[in-house]
Amino acid sequence: MNEAELLRYGLRAGNAIIAGEPFETILTDGLRRTVGADTTTLTVWRRTPGRLPTMTVSGPDTPPLDELHAWTTKFGEHPYFAHLLATHDPRSYRTSDLMSFRRFLDTAVYRDLLAHYGLRYQLAATLAFTEQDLVFIGLMRTRRDFSDREVGAVDQLRRMVSAALAFQTEVRAVRATIGLAPADGPHLTEREKQVLRLVAAGHTNDQTATRLGIRTRTVRKHLESVFAKAEVPNRAAAVAWWLRRTGEPDDVAGGAPRGGRGSTRQCPEPPP
């Protein structure tokens, strides 16, 4: 494991947070590449009524959305999150630090959500835990547990990214106190705007992919990224949000997409 490279990803993510830009994929991809996890996740839960948690996933075998949604009902059964809720301790822990491996294999959360993927070994860390927000990362492996060195490196990254998120929260609070709204709302990439224009015009995912010269799966990933940024649950809500934001439905419906190829790994889903 290359700790310096891991921290470089942490710095990139921290800079993106402070700049109000997407940071989730930087972390999930960076953790998977440098620590050597089979799957990594980053979950953001804005704990206000009507807002679904979102999950960014990096790995070859991403569980389907219905399974990820089921995680919300089993959140407190996982040993890491039972510990977090009881102690508010955000530090990095392996599942094996909190429960014997044999006991973990008997839990419903493992049997129902993780067993058929073989994701036995897990490491989790909390980036933010307030009355408003819960943000945490998860790393999973099939064949070996995480080492003490890896736990320590992830915790160093956790502290760095947590500080950036705390700064962002403070800035938002100050803006709200003095009556300033966020400047332009969530930042969308040019490709995400292109996808939204076509979806708002009535194109299916397949049609949108053909128009943009990308894969249908990539269109879904871009839409999921928009869901996370706009904090909406589905494409209809995303289109409504987009039309309110632009105020130009005719232009949206007729706007021809431009630009080259691109993709994102961000995948929204709910936890806690």
C-alpha positions in Angstrom: 0.0 0.0 0.0 1.2 3.5 -0.9 0.3 5.8 1.9 1.6 8.9 0.1 -0.6 8.1 -2.9 -3.6 7.6 -0.6 -3.1 10.9 1.0 -2.8 12.6 -2.4 -6.3 11.3 -3.1 -7.4 12.6 0.3 -6.0 16.1 -0.6 -7.8 16.0 -3.9 -11.0 15.1 -2.3 -10.6 17.8 0.4 -9.9 20.5 -2.2 -13.0 19.4 -4.1 -15.1 19.6 -1.0 -13.9 23.1 -0.1 -14.5 24.2 -3.7 -18.0 22.8 -3.6 -17.3 20.2 -6.3 -18.0 16.4 -6.4 -15.5 14.5 -4.3 -17.1 11.1 -3.9 -15.6 9.2 -6.8 -12.1 10.6 -6.0 -12.3 8.9 -2.6 -13.9 5.6 -3.6 -11.6 5.0 -6.6 -8.6 6.3 -4.7 -9.2 4.0 -1.7 -9.8 0.9 -3.9 -6.6 1.5 -5.9 -4.2 2.4 -3.1 -5.5 0.2 -0.2 -6.4 -2.7 -2.4 -10.1 -3.3 -1.6 -12.3 -5.3 -3.9 -15.2 -2.8 -3.4 -15.3 0.6 -1.8 -18.3 2.7 -1.0 -19.0 6.3 0.2 -22.4 7.0 1.7 -23.9 10.4 2.2 -27.1 10.7 4.3 -28.6 14.2 4.7 -30.9 13.4 7.6 -33.9 15.5 6.7 -37.4 14.4 5.8 -37.8 13.2 2.2 -34.1 13.0 1.3 -32.8 9.6 0.5 -29.2 8.6 1.3 -26.9 8.2 -1.6 -24.0 5.8 -2.2 -21.0 6.0 -4.5 -19.6 2.6 -5.3 -16.3 1.6 -6.8 -15.7 -2.0 -7.7 -16.4 -4.7 -10.4 -19.4 -6.2 -8.8 -21.8 -3.5 -7.7 -24.9 -4.8 -5.9 -28.2 -3.9 -7.6 -30.1 -0.9 -6.3 -32.8 -2.9 -4.5 -30.2 -4.7 -2.4 -28.5 -1.4 -1.6 -31.8 0.1 -0.5 -32.3 -2.9 1.7 -29.2 -1.8 3.6 -31.2 1.0 5.1 -33.3 -1.4 7.2 -30.3 -3.3 8.5 -28.0 -0.4 9.1 -28.0 -0.7 12.9 -27.3 -4.4 12.8 -23.8 -4.0 11.4 -21.2 -4.1 14.2 -19.4 -1.0 13.0 -22.6 1.1 12.9 -23.9 -0.3 16.2 -20.6 0.9 17.7 -20.9 4.3 16.0 -24.5 4.9 17.2 -23.6 3.9 20.7 -20.3 5.8 21.0 -20.2 8.4 18.2 -16.6 7.2 17.7 -15.8 8.0 14.0 -12.5 6.3 13.8 -11.6 3.5 11.3 -12.4 0.0 12.4 -12.4 -3.5 10.9 -15.5 -5.5 11.5 -13.2 -8.0 13.1 -12.2 -5.4 15.7 -15.8 -5.3 17.0 -17.1 -8.8 16.4 -15.6 -12.2 15.8 -15.6 -13.3 12.2 -17.8 -16.3 13.0 -20.4 -14.2 14.8 -20.4 -11.7 11.9 -21.1 -14.5 9.4 -24.3 -15.3 11.4 -25.7 -11.7 11.2 -28.6 -10.9 8.9 -26.7 -8.0 7.3 -24.0 -10.4 6.2 -26.3 -13.3 5.1 -28.7 -11.1 3.2 -26.5 -8.5 1.6 -22.9 -9.6 1.5 -22.6 -13.4 1.5 -23.2 -14.1 -2.2 -20.6 -11.5 -3.1 -18.0 -13.1 -0.8 -17.3 -9.7 0.8 -16.2 -11.1 4.2 -13.7 -8.5 5.4 -14.7 -4.9 6.0 -13.2 -1.7 7.1 -15.3 1.4 7.8 -14.7 5.0 8.8 -17.0 8.0 9.5 -16.3 11.3 7.8 -19.2 13.3 9.3 -21.7 12.5 12.0 -23.9 15.3 13.0 -27.7 15.9 13.5 -27.9 16.8 9.9 -25.3 14.6 8.1 -23.9 11.2 8.2 -21.0 10.4 5.8 -19.0 7.2 5.9 -16.7 5.1 3.8 -16.5 1.3 3.5 -13.9 -1.0 2.1 -14.5 -4.6 1.5 -12.4 -7.7 0.5 -13.1 -11.3 -0.2 -9.9 -13.1 0.8 -8.0 -11.3 3.6 -8.6 -8.9 6.4 -7.2 -5.4 6.5 -3.9 -4.8 8.2 -3.1 -2.5 11.1 -1.1 -0.4 8.7 -4.1 -0.1 6.3 -6.4 0.9 9.2 -4.0 3.6 10.3 -3.6 5.0 6.7 -7.4 5.1 6.2 -7.8 6.9 9.5 -5.3 9.5 8.5 -7.3 10.1 5.3 -10.5 10.2 7.4 -9.2 13.0 9.5 -8.2 15.1 6.5 -11.5 14.7 4.7 -13.5 15.1 7.9 -11.8 18.5 8.4 -12.8 19.6 4.9 -16.4 18.5 5.4 -16.5 20.3 8.8 -15.3 23.5 7.1 -17.9 23.2 4.4 -20.6 22.8 7.0 -19.4 25.9 8.8 -19.4 27.9 5.6 -23.0 26.8 4.9 -24.1 27.7 8.4 -22.6 31.2 8.1 -24.2 31.8 4.7 -27.5 30.7 6.1 -27.1 33.1 9.1 -26.4 36.1 6.9 -29.1 35.1 4.4 -27.0 34.0 1.5 -28.0 30.9 -0.5 -25.4 28.7 -2.2 -24.2 30.5 -5.3 -25.4 28.3 -8.1 -26.6 25.2 -6.4 -24.9 21.8 -7.0 -22.2 21.8 -9.6 -23.0 19.6 -12.7 -20.4 18.5 -15.2 -20.9 19.4 -18.8 -21.8 15.7 -19.6 -24.4 15.6 -16.8 -26.0 18.7 -18.3 -26.1 17.0 -21.7 -27.7 13.9 -20.3 -30.3 16.0 -18.4 -31.2 18.0 -21.5 -31.9 14.8 -23.5 -33.8 13.1 -20.6 -35.9 16.3 -20.1 -36.7 16.2 -23.8 -38.2 12.7 -23.4 -35.3 10.5 -24.5 -34.8 7.1 -22.9 -31.4 6.1 -21.5 -30.7 4.0 -24.7 -31.6 7.0 -26.9 -29.5 9.4 -24.8 -26.5 7.0 -25.0 -26.8 6.8 -28.8 -27.0 10.6 -29.1 -24.0 11.1 -26.9 -21.9 8.2 -28.2 -21.6 6.6 -24.8 -22.9 3.4 -23.1 -26.3 3.2 -21.6 -24.6 2.2 -18.3 -22.7 5.4 -18.4 -25.9 7.4 -18.9 -27.3 5.7 -15.8 -24.2 6.6 -13.8 -24.5 10.2 -14.8 -28.1 10.3 -13.8 -27.3 8.7 -10.5 -24.7 11.4 -9.9 -27.3 14.1 -10.6 -29.7 12.4 -8.2 -27.0 12.6 -5.5 -26.1 16.2 -6.2 -29.6 17.5 -6.5 -30.8 15.2 -3.6 -33.7 13.8 -5.6 -34.9 10.2 -5.7 -35.5 9.6 -9.4 -35.3 10.9 -13.0 -38.7 12.6 -12.9 -37.7 14.6 -9.9 -34.3 15.3 -11.5 -36.0 16.7 -14.6 -38.3 18.8 -12.5 -35.3 20.1 -10.6 -33.4 20.8 -13.8 -36.3 22.7 -15.4 -36.7 24.9 -12.2 -33.0 25.5 -12.2 -32.7 26.5 -15.9 -36.1 28.2 -16.3 -35.8 27.4 -20.0 -37.9 24.3 -20.8 -37.9 25.0 -24.5 -34.2 25.3 -24.7 -33.8 22.1 -22.6 -36.1 20.2 -24.9 -34.4 21.3 -28.0 -30.8 21.6 -26.8 -28.5 19.4 -28.8 -25.8 17.6 -26.8 -22.2 18.5 -27.4 -18.9 17.3 -26.1 -16.8 14.1 -26.0 -16.9 10.9 -24.1 -16.9 10.7 -20.3 -18.2 8.6 -17.5 -18.6 8.6 -13.8 -18.7 5.8 -11.2 -21.0 7.5 -8.9 -24.0 5.4 -8.0 -26.7 6.7 -5.6 -28.2 4.4 -3.0 -29.4 4.6 0.5 -27.9 3.4 3.8 -28.8 4.3 7.5 
